[in-house]
Amino acid sequence: MGIVRILVALVVISVVIIFHEFGHFLLARVNGVEVVEFSLGMGPRILSHQGKKTRYSLKLLPIGGACQMKGEDENNDEEGTFNSKGVWQRISIVFAGPLFNFILAFLFAVIIIGSIGVDKCYVTSVTDDVAEQVSLEVGDEIIAFNGHSIGVGRELYLYESLDGISKEPFTITYVRDGKEYEVTINPVEDQRYYLGIKYAATAADAEPEPAELTDIIDGSAAEKAGLKVGDIITAVNGASISSGNELSTYLSEHPLDGSEVKVTYERKGKEYTISLTPNYSSLYDYGFNYNTYYREKVGVGGTLKYSALELRYWIRATGKSLLYMVRGKASSEDIGGPVRVVSEMSNVMEESYTTDGFFYAFLNMLNWAILLSANLGVMNLLPIPALDGGRLLFLLIEAIRGKKLPPEKEGVIHLIGFILLMILMAFIFFNDIKNVFF
């Protein structure tokens, strides 16, 4: 079964890569550019078929793919070559890869949302502190946060988890009975003992979710004890915990007082027990909880609308995660490559298949495909040499200047970028091995 899960994960990754390269392939053909080879993977060929004009290949290393066009990296302006076409034709060919990734993510989102609905950002509870400030009620739908539109509950959680909650007032826009309201709220300050964890919880009428850690507060007892995002809390001081709601109830009925707490958690199928001494500090909270799990059906028009918003969510998540890493806030344990992706997908597939059956395992794989496709689209648009974004940058400069840059200089820059990219991939590969197997 383990081999089957790994193969399914590799198929999902392959579909995302092939669709990206098919975007290049299709626009190359439309613009009259000859495609020499269309391949999945890197390294020596395992399988190969020579078509009328194009060789189709499967290569040894299951990373990446290629749509090799005639004269693409040469100073060759012969008919049918990439460089013989106008600058906007070449831009359309290069841009088509990331664009097709976004199209694929949208199509998969349509399947998921059409099947099980969308997780709108409904308010699920409001503290007395916030109720005294503004007229916010359970059931209100939040559609904007500090000027940023919110399509799904996970989108608001993205801002909370990556940006944190400061003491500064924030503004939300919500809908009630078809009318929009905008209010400014002062975050709720809470001074007490903390473990320093955030975890998945659901609305009272939704299916309970395991108490999976979604965030670890910097400098907290949880971080010092070695807890990680993705760990699942299964017991506290010997009391069994089966869901985030149960953990919330337990901590509410047994407030932390600075005494040592024994926490049992599950990581990669193994169970561990550790002791934590809570920290006493001030933390800020929105003062309300909101939905990130419960889904509702939205009809055909709503499905198309929220599928576009789902795509936007994943593009935003990728962009904000990149900024998070650039600012030095991510550790090596937060960075994952192909090996870790396959491992995580395999684990999710096993858990969802065991718990909910084949259909939900299938939907979880589609959700992974959306994540990967949106990530690949965004990453390839970064202005980095050897990536589509780097090529687009040179082409846009050419469009502005009205003439091509020296091809030999551009080639050297892309070669250096490719070498650096391979070094980065090697680092990510060994980082994956460390995180997955050790």
Residue, then its C-alpha position, 0 to 999 in steps of 0.5 A: m500500500g505504501i508503494v501505491r501511495i507513493l506512485v499516486a503522489l508521483v502521478v499527481i506531481s507529474v500531472v502538474i508538471i506536464f500541464h505546465e509544459f503543455g502550456h509552453f507546448l501548445l502556445a509554441r505550436v500555435n505560434g509556429v515554433e517547432v518543439v524538439e522534445f517534450s519530456l517529464g523528468m530530468g536526466p537520461r531517457i527511460l521511455s521515448h517516442q519520436g513523433k512526426k516533429t516532436r520526441y516525447s520522453l520520460k526521464l530517470l529523475p522524477i523532478g521537473g520537465a521540459c518543452q525544448m523548442k528549436g533554436e531556443d538557446e541559440n542565436n538562430d533565427e531560422e523559420g520555426t525557431f523560437n527566436s524567429k518569432g516576435v517578442w510578444q509571441r515569445i512572451s506568450i509562449v513563456f507565460a503559458g506555462p505558469l498560466f496553465n498551472f493557474i488554469l489547472a488549479f482552478l479546474f481542480a478547485v471547481i471539482i472540490i467546491g462543486s463536490i463538498g462546498v466552500d469554507k466561507c469565513y463565518v464568525t463562530s464565536v465572539t468574546d464579551d470584549v469584542a461584543e462590547q466594542v462592535s456589533l459582531e455576531v455568530g453567523d456574520e461572514i467576514i469578507a475583508f480584513n485590513g483592506h484585504s478581501i477574504g474569500v475563505g476562512r483559511e485566507l484570514y487564518l493565513y494573515e493570522s498565522l504569518d503576520g501574527i496579531s499585534k496590539e494595533p486595531f484592525t478593520i474587518t468588513y462583514v456581511r449580515d442579512g445581505k448588508e455590508y458593515e465595516v468595523t474597527i476592533n481593538p485586539v483582546e489582550d490576554q495575560r496568562y500562562y501559555l503553552g505557545i500552541k495553536y491548533a485545529a478546532t471546528a464549529a460545534d456542528a462540524e465534524p471534529e478534527p484532530a488537535e493538529l498543531t497549526d502554529i508554534i509561538d516563537g520563544s514559547a514552552a512548546e518551541k523549546a520542548g520541540l513541538k512542531v507544526g503538524d504534530i497531533i496532541t493526543a493527551v494532556n496530563g493523561a487525559s485523552i484528546s481526540s480533537g481540537n475541540e476536546l483540547s480547547t475544552y480541557l484547557s478551559e476546564h483546567p487553566l494553566d497555572g505555571s505547573e508542569v504539563k505532560v503532553t502526548y503527541e503523535r508525529k509521523g505515526k509515532e507517539y511521544t510524551i514531553s513535559l512543558t512549563p507554561n510561560y506567563s505573558s501577554l498575547y493578543d487575540y482577534g476576540f472572535n473565532y471563525n470557520t476554516y473547516y465547515r463547508e457549504k454548497v454554493g451552486v454553479g455560479g458560486t462554485l465558479k466564483y469561489s474556485a477563483l477565490e480558492l486559486r487566489y488564496w493559494i497564490r497569496a499563500t505562496g507569495k506570503s510564504l516566500l516573503y516569510m522565508v526571505r525575512g528569515k522567519a522560516s527554518s529548514e524544517d519549514i522548507g520542503g521539496p519533492v521528497r517531503v511533498v511525496s511523504e506528506m501526500s502519502n500520509v494524507m492519502e492514507e489517513s483520509y482513505t482510512t477515515d473517510g474512504f476513497f472519495y475524500a482521499f481523491l479530493n485530498m489529492l486534488n487539493w494537493a494538486i491545487l497547492l502544487s500547481a499554484n506554487l509552480g505557477v508563482m515560483n516560475l514567475l519569479p524573475i530568476p534566471a533559468l525560470d520562466g520569470g527570468r526569461l520573461l524579464f529579458l523579453l520585457i526588457e527587449a520589448i521596451r528597448g525595441k531590440k534583443l539583448p545579446p544572446e550570449k550574455e543572456g545565455v550565460i546569465h541563465l546558465i549561472g541561474f540554472i547552476l544555482l538552481m541545481i545547488l538549491m535543489a540539492f540542498i532541498f533534497f538533503n533537507d527533505i531526507k533529514n526531515v522525512f527520515f530522521 
